[in-house]
Amino acid sequence: MSEPLVPRMRSFGETIFAEMSARAAATGSINLGQGFPDTDGPPAMLATAIEAIRSGGNQYPPGPGLPELREAVAAQRRERYGLEYDPAEEVFVTVGATEGVAAAVLALAGPGDEVIVFEPYYDSYAATIALAGAERRPVTLRPDGGRFTFDPAELRAAVTPRTKLILVNSPHNPAGTVFTRGELRAIADVCAEHDLTAVTDEVYEYLTFDGAEHIPLATLEGMRERTVTVSSVGKTFSVTGWKTGWVTAPAPYVRAVRTVKQFLTYATGGPWQRAAAYGLRNELAWVEELRASLQAKRDRLVGGLEAAGFTAYRPQGTYFVQADIRPLGFTDGIELARALPEKAGVVAIPTQVFYDNAEAGAHFVRFAFCKRDEVIDDAVERLRGLA
Ligand SMILES: *Cc1c(COP(=O)(O)O)cnc(C)c1O
């Protein structure tokens, strides 16, 4: 049979996560590849989802989302960031942040348009831009003083007359960077100068460390009116399987996103929405405990990676550490990641697959630390034999 997959999707066949998780299973390795927690979310929030199912909340919810969740999201944006969004017209519920970003990109960019992304980028962005028939223009995040950042001149140079969107992810997976106000100002200036829309992925908005402040791009002067903000429950409440997220944006953007989303999935699972509203209203103290525990796990993993001989970049947020493999005598992260399960019994993700400029990311692998302490300790012990 000839290849049935449309040409624009052919380079997205096998995700690195499937390959690495298969290797983890086959070798009995510790999987620090995929970023999902191995402990559960807040018990009362879980109970709210169960109760929603028991009490008959099992038919189609409204397409834009349950009013109680849209109101809880509007309250969260107001109380945490001072951002005002009308829950009826400017808040919209999606099947996770993944669908929020996808619906936004599909609604706002098409064939002939270009979308700027910061690389290494979250893997769904590249595929989503391809689905839209648009082209991605990468701006590379590079280590500078212990954290990854971009050169504003490179950002400016990436803009062409065809640029429509800038996709921004802060806190950034996998670089761990929380963009500063200055970095965000540089992005905002480019958006204003070239009349671009920003789509921001803020799924790690609560998971920042050492006092690093998450600043939504929409809070910068002139940006609320041109920013589509996306977040979700998965990372904040350790319920990555719930796939419940939301978009906040001015009404014309929400209408555009809705037009696409209604034919992708129409609505988002009702019981999860009810529980998400509960979580946003009642479980932020639990989230603060999660944040503090992740900060300690980060230090545990970074210390272990350093002891094993890696140069580890201590992230300001997210679940992930970028590790430079060159001090151990390796140069190709893909080769090392493929060998690591056999060599050490640990699985990591070669960050190179999230770059267009492969040489910028060739020597990095990504380790997740959203795991129980004993799992991190065991992995670190195994990695010690590597040098
Ligand atoms: C995990 C993750 C997502 C996916 O969020 P869902 O709500 O599960 O769809 C999106 N963006 C980034 C950067 C992530 O790390």
The ligand as an SDF file (V2000), in Angstrom:
LIG
                    3D

 15 15  0  0  0  0  0  0  0  0999 V2000
    2.1670   19.0610   29.4380 C   0  0  0  0  0  0  0  0  0  0  0  0
    2.1730   20.2310   28.5340 C   0  0  0  0  0  0  0  0  0  0  0  0
    1.0440   20.5670   27.7770 C   0  0  0  0  0  0  0  0  0  0  0  0
   -0.1640   19.6730   27.7220 C   0  0  0  0  0  0  0  0  0  0  0  0
   -1.1840   20.1230   28.5160 O   0  0  0  0  0  0  0  0  0  0  0  0
   -2.5830   19.3430   28.5270 P   0  0  0  0  0  0  0  0  0  0  0  0
   -3.4240   20.1770   29.3690 O   0  0  0  0  0  0  0  0  0  0  0  0
   -2.3210   17.9670   29.0820 O   0  0  0  0  0  0  0  0  0  0  0  0
   -3.0360   19.2470   27.1080 O   0  0  0  0  0  0  0  0  0  0  0  0
    1.0740   21.7070   27.0070 C   0  0  0  0  0  0  0  0  0  0  0  0
    2.1760   22.4890   26.9640 N   0  0  0  0  0  0  0  0  0  0  0  0
    3.2860   22.1770   27.6530 C   0  0  0  0  0  0  0  0  0  0  0  0
    4.4620   23.0820   27.5580 C   0  0  0  0  0  0  0  0  0  0  0  0
    3.3300   21.0390   28.4480 C   0  0  0  0  0  0  0  0  0  0  0  0
    4.4530   20.7220   29.1020 O   0  0  0  0  0  0  0  0  0  0  0  0
  1  2  1  0
  2  3  1  0
  2 14  2  0
  3  4  1  0
  3 10  2  0
  4  5  1  0
  5  6  1  0
  6  7  2  0
  6  8  1  0
  6  9  1  0
 10 11  1  0
 11 12  2  0
 12 13  1  0
 12 14  1  0
 14 15  1  0
M  END
$$$$
